[in-house]
Amino acid sequence: MVPLGRGWAVRSAGSSRLTIITDTKKDAVEYAKSIAKRGRADLIIHAKDGKIRERNSYAK
């Protein structure tokens, strides 16, 4: 999940394509979390400045 203009974008690691663009960070986090849980993947949440703010693993 990364900042994009005034909104937030969700994309898979290593992909240049965006999965979804949302208006709020909260909506992007909820969407990305559901994808990560289904795919048993890691979720990396970036701050507005692009730095990693939070990292969660749903790989178990």
DSSP file (Angstrom, degrees, kcal/mol; ACC not computed):
  #  RESIDUE AA STRUCTURE BP1 BP2  ACC     N-H-->O    O-->H-N    N-H-->O    O-->H-N    TCO  KAPPA ALPHA  PHI   PSI    X-CA   Y-CA   Z-CA
    1    1 A M              0   0    0      0, 0.0    45,-1.6     0, 0.0     9,-0.2   0.000 360.0 360.0 360.0 127.4    0.0    0.0    0.0
    2    2 A V  E     -A    9   0A   0      7,-2.8     7,-3.3    43,-0.1     2,-0.1  -0.950 360.0-100.2-136.7 152.8    1.5    3.3   -1.1
    3    3 A P  E     -A    8   0A   0      0, 0.0     2,-0.3     0, 0.0     5,-0.3  -0.458  35.3-175.1 -69.7 146.0    0.5    7.0   -1.3
    4    4 A L  E >   -A    7   0A   0      3,-2.5     3,-2.6    -2,-0.1     2,-0.2  -0.844  53.5 -61.8-146.1 103.9   -0.7    8.1   -4.7
    5    5 A G  T 3  S-     0   0    0     -2,-0.3    -1,-0.1     1,-0.3     0, 0.0  -0.384 118.7 -18.1  58.0-123.3   -1.5   11.8   -5.2
    6    6 A R  T 3  S+     0   0    0     -2,-0.2    -1,-0.3    -3,-0.1     2,-0.1   0.532 136.1  48.3 -88.9  -7.4   -4.4   12.6   -2.8
    7    7 A G  E <  S-A    4   0A   0     -3,-2.6    -3,-2.5    17,-0.1     2,-0.4  -0.261  82.7-102.8-116.6-158.7   -5.3    8.9   -2.4
    8    8 A W  E     -AB   3  22A   0     14,-2.5    14,-3.3    -5,-0.3     2,-0.4  -0.985  23.5-151.9-135.2 142.4   -3.8    5.6   -1.6
    9    9 A A  E     -AB   2  21A   0     -7,-3.3    -7,-2.8    -2,-0.4     2,-0.5  -0.905   3.4-151.0-118.6 144.9   -3.0    2.7   -3.9
   10   10 A V  E     + B   0  20A   0     10,-2.7     9,-3.3    -2,-0.4    10,-1.3  -0.953  27.9 159.3-110.6 130.1   -2.8   -1.1   -3.3
   11   11 A R        -     0   0    0     -2,-0.5     2,-0.2     7,-0.3     7,-0.1  -0.992  39.5-106.9-148.3 154.6   -0.4   -3.1   -5.4
   12   12 A S    >   -     0   0    0      5,-0.5     3,-2.0    -2,-0.3     5,-0.1  -0.492  49.8 -89.5 -78.2 149.6    1.3   -6.5   -5.1
   13   13 A A  T 3  S+     0   0    0      1,-0.3    -1,-0.1    -2,-0.2     3,-0.1  -0.332 113.1  14.4 -58.1 135.0    5.0   -6.6   -4.5
   14   14 A G  T 3  S+     0   0    0      1,-0.3     2,-0.4    -3,-0.1    -1,-0.3   0.402 102.5 115.1  80.5  -2.9    7.1   -6.5   -7.7
   15   15 A S    <   -     0   0    0     -3,-2.0    -1,-0.3     1,-0.1     0, 0.0  -0.794  51.7-162.2-102.2 142.0    4.1   -5.4   -9.7
   16   16 A S  S    S+     0   0    0     -2,-0.4     2,-0.3    -3,-0.1    -1,-0.1   0.623  70.2  91.4 -91.1 -15.4    3.8   -2.1  -11.5
   17   17 A R  S    S-     0   0    0     -5,-0.1    -5,-0.5     1,-0.0     2,-0.4  -0.602  75.9-130.1 -82.8 139.3    0.0   -2.5  -11.9
   18   18 A L        -     0   0    0     -2,-0.3    -7,-0.3     1,-0.1     3,-0.1  -0.706   8.1-157.6 -88.1 138.1   -2.2   -1.1   -9.2
   19   19 A T  S    S-     0   0    0     -9,-3.3     2,-0.3    -2,-0.4    -8,-0.2   0.902  74.2 -16.9 -78.5 -44.9   -4.9   -3.3   -7.7
   20   20 A I  E     -B   10   0A   0    -10,-1.3   -10,-2.7     2,-0.0     2,-0.4  -0.983  53.9-142.5-158.7 151.5   -7.1   -0.5   -6.5
   21   21 A I  E     -B    9   0A   0     -2,-0.3     2,-0.3   -12,-0.2   -12,-0.2  -0.989  25.0-173.7-118.8 129.5   -6.9    3.3   -5.7
   22   22 A T  E     -B    8   0A   0    -14,-3.3   -14,-2.5    -2,-0.4    -2,-0.0  -0.798  31.5-131.6-120.2 162.6   -8.8    4.6   -2.7
   23   23 A D  S    S+     0   0    0     -2,-0.3     2,-0.3   -16,-0.2    -1,-0.1   0.799  90.9  45.5 -79.4 -31.1   -9.5    8.0   -1.3
   24   24 A T  S  > S-     0   0    0      1,-0.1     4,-1.7   -16,-0.1   -16,-0.1  -0.851  72.0-134.5-120.0 152.0   -8.6    7.1    2.3
   25   25 A K  H  > S+     0   0    0     -2,-0.3     4,-2.7     1,-0.2     5,-0.2   0.877 107.6  59.4 -65.2 -38.2   -5.7    5.2    3.8
   26   26 A K  H  > S+     0   0    0      1,-0.2     4,-2.3     2,-0.2    -1,-0.2   0.918 105.7  47.2 -57.9 -46.3   -8.1    3.4    6.0
   27   27 A D  H  > S+     0   0    0      1,-0.2     4,-2.2     2,-0.2    -1,-0.2   0.896 112.5  49.9 -63.4 -40.4  -10.0    1.9    3.0
   28   28 A A  H  X S+     0   0    0     -4,-1.7     4,-2.8     2,-0.2     5,-0.2   0.902 110.3  50.0 -65.2 -41.3   -6.7    0.9    1.4
   29   29 A V  H  X S+     0   0    0     -4,-2.7     4,-2.6     2,-0.2    -2,-0.2   0.929 111.3  48.5 -63.7 -45.6   -5.5   -0.8    4.5
   30   30 A E  H  X S+     0   0    0     -4,-2.3     4,-1.8     2,-0.2    -2,-0.2   0.917 114.9  45.1 -61.3 -44.0   -8.7   -2.8    4.9
   31   31 A Y  H  X S+     0   0    0     -4,-2.2     4,-1.8     2,-0.2    -2,-0.2   0.937 115.3  46.4 -65.5 -47.6   -8.6   -3.9    1.2
   32   32 A A  H  X S+     0   0    0     -4,-2.8     4,-2.6     1,-0.2    -2,-0.2   0.872 110.1  54.4 -63.9 -37.7   -4.9   -4.8    1.3
   33   33 A K  H  X S+     0   0    0     -4,-2.6     4,-2.4    -5,-0.2    -1,-0.2   0.904 107.0  50.2 -64.1 -41.5   -5.3   -6.7    4.6
   34   34 A S  H  X S+     0   0    0     -4,-1.8     4,-2.0     2,-0.2    -1,-0.2   0.890 112.3  47.7 -65.7 -38.0   -8.1   -8.8    3.1
   35   35 A I  H  X S+     0   0    0     -4,-1.8     4,-2.5     2,-0.2    -2,-0.2   0.925 112.1  49.4 -65.5 -45.1   -5.9   -9.6    0.1
   36   36 A A  H  X>S+     0   0    0     -4,-2.6     5,-2.4     1,-0.2     4,-0.6   0.887 111.3  49.2 -63.5 -40.0   -2.9  -10.5    2.3
   37   37 A K  H ><5S+     0   0    0     -4,-2.4     3,-0.6     3,-0.2    -1,-0.2   0.926 113.4  45.8 -66.0 -44.7   -5.0  -12.8    4.5
   38   38 A R  H 3<5S+     0   0    0     -4,-2.0    -2,-0.2     1,-0.2    -1,-0.2   0.892 119.9  40.4 -64.7 -39.4   -6.5  -14.6    1.6
   39   39 A G  H 3<5S-     0   0    0     -4,-2.5    -1,-0.2    -5,-0.2    -2,-0.2   0.423 105.2-127.3 -89.6   1.2   -3.1  -15.0   -0.1
   40   40 A R  T <<5 +     0   0    0     -3,-0.6     2,-0.2    -4,-0.6    -3,-0.2   0.959  64.2 136.4  48.6  57.7   -1.2  -15.7    3.1
   41   41 A A      < -     0   0    0     -5,-2.4    17,-2.2    17,-0.1     2,-0.3  -0.647  59.1 -88.9-124.7 177.4    1.2  -12.9    2.3
   42   42 A D  E     -C   57   0B   0     15,-0.2     2,-0.5    -2,-0.2    15,-0.3  -0.667  31.3-147.3 -88.8 148.1    3.0  -10.0    3.9
   43   43 A L  E     -C   56   0B   0     13,-3.7    13,-2.8    -2,-0.3     2,-0.5  -0.979  11.3-169.9-117.8 123.2    1.4   -6.6    4.1
   44   44 A I  E     -C   55   0B   0     -2,-0.5     2,-0.5    11,-0.2    11,-0.2  -0.965   4.8-162.0-116.0 122.8    3.6   -3.5    4.0
   45   45 A I  E     -C   54   0B   0      9,-3.0     8,-3.1    -2,-0.5     9,-1.8  -0.909   7.7-155.5-108.4 125.0    2.0   -0.2    4.8
   46   46 A H  E     -C   52   0B   0    -45,-1.6     6,-0.2    -2,-0.5     2,-0.1  -0.691  11.3-127.6 -98.9 151.3    3.8    2.9    3.7
   47   47 A A    >   -     0   0    0      4,-3.0     3,-2.2    -2,-0.3    -1,-0.1  -0.373  40.4 -92.9 -83.2 171.3    3.5    6.4    5.2
   48   48 A K  T 3  S+     0   0    0      1,-0.3    -1,-0.1     2,-0.1    -2,-0.0   0.811 127.8  57.2 -56.0 -32.0    2.8    9.5    3.0
   49   49 A D  T 3  S-     0   0    0      2,-0.1    -1,-0.3     1,-0.1     3,-0.1   0.453 120.2-109.6 -82.1   0.9    6.6   10.1    2.7
   50   50 A G  S <  S+     0   0    0     -3,-2.2    -2,-0.1     1,-0.3     2,-0.1   0.280  76.0 130.5  92.8 -10.8    7.0    6.6    1.2
   51   51 A K  S    S-     0   0    0      1,-0.1    -4,-3.0    -5,-0.1     2,-0.4  -0.439  70.2 -96.7 -75.4 151.2    8.8    5.1    4.2
   52   52 A I  E     +C   46   0B   0     -6,-0.2    -6,-0.3     1,-0.2     3,-0.1  -0.538  42.9 174.8 -69.9 125.6    7.6    1.8    5.6
   53   53 A R  E     +     0   0B   0     -8,-3.1     2,-0.3     1,-0.4    -7,-0.2   0.765  63.6   4.4 -99.8 -35.0    5.3    2.5    8.6
   54   54 A E  E     -C   45   0B   0     -9,-1.8    -9,-3.0     2,-0.0     2,-0.4  -0.997  54.5-163.1-154.8 147.5    4.1   -1.0    9.4
   55   55 A R  E     +C   44   0B   0     -2,-0.3     2,-0.4   -11,-0.2   -11,-0.2  -0.991  11.7 178.3-137.8 128.2    4.6   -4.6    8.3
   56   56 A N  E     -C   43   0B   0    -13,-2.8   -13,-3.7    -2,-0.4     2,-0.5  -0.977  15.7-147.7-130.0 143.3    2.3   -7.6    9.0
   57   57 A S  E     +C   42   0B   0     -2,-0.4   -15,-0.2   -15,-0.3     3,-0.1  -0.943  20.9 170.8-114.1 129.7    2.6  -11.2    8.0
   58   58 A Y        +     0   0    0    -17,-2.2   -16,-0.1    -2,-0.5   -17,-0.1  -0.018  47.8 114.8-116.7  25.3   -0.4  -13.4    7.3
   59   59 A A              0   0    0      1,-0.2    -1,-0.1   -19,-0.1   -17,-0.1   0.631 360.0 360.0 -74.0 -15.9    1.8  -16.2    5.9
   60   60 A K              0   0    0     -3,-0.1    -1,-0.2   -19,-0.1    -2,-0.0   0.495 360.0 360.0 -69.0 360.0    0.9  -18.7    8.6
